[in-house]
Amino acid sequence: MLDKVIENNQVSIVGTIESSFTFSHEIFGEGFYMADVRVQRLSESSDCIPLMVSDRLVDVGVDYTGQQIRVTGQFRSYNRHEEKHNRLVLSVFAREIEFLEEGEEPVKTNQIFLDGYVCKQPVYRKTPLGREIADLLVAVNRPYGKSDYIPCICWGRNARFASGFQVGGHTQIWGRIQSREYIKKLSEEETEKRVAYEISVSKLEYLAEE
């Protein structure tokens, strides 16, 4: 059962560690730490992806900044309470980490597969230049009755296809994790630069409503 749940949320990234590990939380004596990993796209740009690691997996007291790593795991979410509302926080939960030799060329650096359920009505729109976009929020089951809520963005034909998905529908998604900066308005005078994370969808299937 556990293997089946793990298989419905699979992430593989290769990138460069950009920060030292900072403490996040502890569960049953096991400490979890966060660091940022810079992952190159096929273009000149890149994505900065948050990584959550157990202190049983690596020595979190070591500064690995600049080290290239391959990570396999899951893309997870939790709600962090901020002032009057909850904020969805996303990160790659590492199950295995491999430190790569300098100059070692990975085949593909950013892949994700999700098998989950549509939990909000898809939002379909067109950009001013006519490009089709659809936003999906997919719930992916985790052990012990928990779920991860993963925002996904579809383009072109995939956007048109996803716009017809129904809440509760079973979907499978392939793509990559991307980061995107935006400006959050906090008050009339105050703004804050934040980073959003989502799945850029390359392929998706709609299996059934359940």
VENWO-V683517 format. One record per residue. N is the residue number from 1. RES is the residue in one letter. D_LAST is the distance of its C-alpha to the last C-alpha in whole Angstrom. Layout:
n;res;d_last
N;RES;D_LAST
N;RES;D_LAST
This chain:
n;res;d_last
1;M;19
2;L;21
3;D;22
4;K;18
5;V;17
6;I;20
7;E;19
8;N;16
9;N;19
10;Q;22
11;V;25
12;S;29
13;I;31
14;V;35
15;G;37
16;T;40
17;I;40
18;E;42
19;S;42
20;S;43
21;F;41
22;T;40
23;F;39
24;S;36
25;H;35
26;E;36
27;I;33
28;F;35
29;G;38
30;E;36
31;G;37
32;F;35
33;Y;36
34;M;36
35;A;37
36;D;37
37;V;36
38;R;38
39;V;36
40;Q;37
41;R;36
42;L;37
43;S;39
44;E;41
45;S;39
46;S;37
47;D;34
48;C;35
49;I;32
50;P;32
51;L;32
52;M;32
53;V;34
54;S;35
55;D;39
56;R;38
57;L;37
58;V;40
59;D;43
60;V;42
61;G;46
62;V;47
63;D;47
64;Y;45
65;T;45
66;G;46
67;Q;44
68;Q;42
69;I;39
70;R;36
71;V;33
72;T;29
73;G;27
74;Q;24
75;F;23
76;R;23
77;S;23
78;Y;24
79;N;25
80;R;29
81;H;31
82;E;33
83;E;35
84;K;33
85;H;30
86;N;28
87;R;28
88;L;25
89;V;27
90;L;26
91;S;28
92;V;28
93;F;28
94;A;30
95;R;30
96;E;33
97;I;36
98;E;38
99;F;41
100;L;42
101;E;46
102;E;47
103;G;47
104;E;44
105;E;42
106;P;38
107;V;37
108;K;34
109;T;34
110;N;30
111;Q;27
112;I;23
113;F;20
114;L;17
115;D;13
116;G;11
117;Y;9
118;V;10
119;C;12
120;K;14
121;Q;15
122;P;17
123;V;21
124;Y;23
125;R;26
126;K;29
127;T;32
128;P;36
129;L;36
130;G;33
131;R;31
132;E;27
133;I;25
134;A;22
135;D;21
136;L;17
137;L;16
138;V;14
139;A;13
140;V;14
141;N;14
142;R;18
143;P;19
144;Y;20
145;G;17
146;K;18
147;S;16
148;D;18
149;Y;17
150;I;19
151;P;20
152;C;20
153;I;22
154;C;22
155;W;25
156;G;26
157;R;24
158;N;22
159;A;22
160;R;22
161;F;19
162;A;17
163;S;18
164;G;16
165;F;12
166;Q;10
167;V;9
168;G;6
169;G;6
170;H;7
171;T;11
172;Q;14
173;I;17
174;W;21
175;G;24
176;R;26
177;I;27
178;Q;29
179;S;31
180;R;32
181;E;35
182;Y;35
183;I;37
184;K;36
185;K;38
186;L;39
187;S;42
188;E;44
189;E;46
190;E;44
191;T;41
192;E;40
193;K;39
194;R;35
195;V;33
196;A;30
197;Y;27
198;E;24
199;I;23
200;S;25
201;V;22
202;S;24
203;K;21
204;L;17
205;E;15
206;Y;11
207;L;9
208;A;6
209;E;4
210;E;0
